[in-house]
Amino acid sequence: MSDTGGYRVHNSRGIFCMVVGMGLLTASDAVVKWLTDGYPTGQIIFIRGLFVVIPILLLTLRGSGLKTLRIVNFRGQGMRAAMFIISVFCFLTGLRYNALALNVAIAFASPLIVTALAPSILGEIVGWRRWTAVLTGFAGVIVIVQPFGDVLNVYALLPLGAAVAGAFRDIVTRRISTTDTSASMLFWSTGAVMLAGLLTFFSGDWPMPPLTDFGLMVLTGFMSGAAHYLLIEAFVVGEAALVSPYRYSALIWGVGLGYVLWEELPASSDWIGITLLVASGLYVLHREAVDRKAARAMD
């Protein structure tokens, strides 16, 4: 525990919140993967969304109140919601076809894509070290997708699409974070995803789930809502530079749950790609922490 800027920093608590939060999020994904055999993605998203929005709303009411949900930048919130919808649909559809750990790993390409886009969209300077890490991470994606092999791993493009959409979502988040609160962005984007899921009802392929499956859909919503709360709490109580790398604990959860539930393990070539992705992502986080520290020292 340390004291920074007049407030107490509990890094061990922040790490605990991050690891447990990523565990809950991955467990929620595992439940969704289990359900995708019998239900369309849109139906799962809608029912799950109901029980994600409710905890967010209750936490908001207990905190600063409904005023924090006010939208200031309507265009920015709309763009963020659109990217969030694409990201969620791509990622959850990918769970139907990919191993859990593989789906999670490819989605971690999102920070690398943000870094690659930062100079042109955000006007940020990216040094040669981070560019090297980005290219290494993209090499990892190529190893997994195998676009030049005899068999294209087309289903791996789904979490990759989620990563691209997630990167644009994060860029929009940076732009509107000065006008709109985190609670507002989380609530309205989650609501938009839920609404998009509801629209698939008119396709006519929503089966009536038995009580057990409906309970699982409710459970995945509560787990996802609790996970997002813990992830926010991790950065509230801990130092971002120390807490952020523990996001990658999701891969450990993914491998463990995937093996226990489906006896699935990524192929040897996939492990190479995953290693490149994780190593490059961790290095980008490290360089960003170094750059922030240097910028503070110059102030």
C-alpha angles and dihedrals in degrees: 000000000000140000117244126176093342098309134092118257116205104190095174090054090046091052090047091052091048095049094045091043092052089046092054091046092051091045088052089052090049091054090049090050088052091052098045091079091070107021137052117251093244094057092050091047093051097049092041091048092057090060094044094052094049096059090044090052093047092049090049092051090050091049126042096335135240092311088080089064092062114125115227102164103045094175093050093046090049092051091047091050091050092052090046091053092051092046095050095045093047094046097046093044088051089057089066092062108023134066109263094242092047093051091049093046096053091048087060088071086082097089089050091053090049089053092049092050097041097088095052100035105028098027091235123150115241116193127217092261093060091043088055090051091049092051090047090052092049088050086056090054090050090051089054099042094040096203092174098045131095091263121039112216090226094172090061086067089070097067088038088057087049089052093051093048089044090053092054089045090055092047091052088047090057091050097051098035090094092061107026129050126241089243090054094050093046094046099047096041091050090048091051091052090050090051091049089053091051091055090064087066088083091063085077098228100107108122120203105256119223116241093265095055092043088052090053091052089051090047093053089052094052092045091051092048092048090047093055090048091053092047091054090045090052091063092042095057101027139052111267094223091056099038100044098071090059088072085084090067082087087079091058090049090046095051092046097047093042092053096044096046103034106008087238125151128174115259119256092258089050090054089056091052092045091051092051091048095049095044093050093045092051091048092051089052089050094050092047089053090049091049092049091049091050091048091052091049090055093051 
